[in-house]
Amino acid sequence: MTTLMQFKDVDVHYGPIQALKKVSLTIDEGEIVTLIGANGAGKSTLLMSIFGQPRISSGEIIYRGEDISQKSAHYVASNGLAQSPEGRRIFPSMSVEENLLMGTIPIGMEHAEKDMQRMFEMFPRLLERRNQRASTMSGGEQQMLAIARALMSRPKLLLLDEPSLGLAPIIVKQIFQILKDVASTGMTIFLVEQNANHALKLANRGYVMVNGEIKMTGTGAELLVNPEVREAYLGGH
Amino acid sequence: MDIVLQQLVNGLTLGSVYGLIAIGYTMVYGIIGMINFAHGDVYMVSSYITAIAIALISALLTFLGFESFLVVIIGTLFLTIVVTGAYGWVIERVAYRPLRNSSRLAVLISAIGMSLILQNYVQLSQGANQQGVPTMLTGALRFHVGDGFVQITYMKVFILIAAFAGMGILTYVIQKTKLGRMCRATQQDRKMASILGIDTDKIISTVFVIGATMAALAGVLITLDYGAFDFYIGFIIGIKAFTAAVLGGIGSLPGAMLGGLILGLSEALFAGLISSDYKDVFSFSLLVLILIIRPSGLLGKPEVEKV
């Protein structure tokens, strides 16, 4: 398997505060890798640092053999990285369809119509709401839209930041089912989650982050039965 | 009756021009949250470019040995819009981009500085005296209403058509094209737009250029109609257009056009029916009133942060 992305000793500072400490992790092609950790551990910081927001203070982010840590966000996005960010960040005043079209910026409109149909098959709720303003949709629908928007760019690596955040358990289940379907197409996924149970069940490998440091790593199944992980993230049973 | 109709026509033309300039304020505010106080002076610069373009093209036509109002006016429109658009691009590059991540106050001061620079640059290079262009389109339509009549000069007809065409094209671009979607995305969430692969700096530049081209269209139209201008005209018309943008709801594109029309119409009616000396007082009273009653403007959204 070839390595798609690699973090090498990455430090991130917010002023005097160090948010990431010597973080190293790898994502291989075709893998589902998850990063779990408590609120404020630095998970979203890590994902956003791929797009240079914030810039890392030392270390390297190697993507397909190139250090992208000092590149502009639009350069990174134009090279096959797509993110469904924390808080979804859909464009509130745009229709569902327009939001989806925003995903095609890196690859152009060539496949737009076909890909949009594919998204509507995967997320039938979005088809119903096609011409509706995105801000009027429920949280779960907005999350689906954010994932679909990311997929519209036909990414090589799909980055997901807490897709389960603030959603009802039944919706979370739906979303993870969809992620499973996406993964089965061979898509490489890097999933950042607080919902360790769902995330570890889906992932091939996982990393555990505590206070900006990687504390543990292993396969999804290993971490799922690890007593420390169970104690800290799975309610101890 | 005839005077009301006459002032309605005058107000509509004036308002459509306010609307064109207001677009520049509202789009720039929408995308980077600042009032571009140099925008009125961009309009002023476009008046001078209009005069230079008319002179150049007329001279060229005389040299070639023929005369055509249409060629002059289309050539002038084209040249003025392109050159003024370039001014808009340079202004953003020089005065605002270096301050992208600094406080709002810094950008505001830079904008006022840019405004002073443009005024003084034009005064030094073109002289402080009032300049003028010859009247090129004469004649008028006359409609009899009761005992009196309403007169619409061909020039005013031309202004109305050109201004509404300009607004129509811009609305289409913003609502229906990929460039428009990229502008709206950058306006709604700049960080997310960049994550999706949009070069947001380029989009911000584009918005400044769009604002400048709309001001240029207004500059050509008013200069052709009114004939005279000096280096200081940007101030008052800039503030009027800013009023129009606030009236319609700053940040809202249809709001700027609507605000411009309402301001132009009400100002013309006030001038015609009550007092033309106090029409500016009236306009700014309207601004104060709007700010008290509905600070977000007619079509603007109140600022609610939704989590």
Interface residues (C-beta under 8 A of the other chain):
Chain A: F51 Q53 S72 A73 H74 A77 S78 A82 Q83 P85 G87 R89 F91 P92 S93 M94 E98 L101 M102 G103 I105 P106 M109 S135 R149 S153
Chain B: K178 R181 M182 R184 A185 Q188 D189 K191 M192 A193 S194 I195 L196 G197 I198 D199 T200 K306 V307
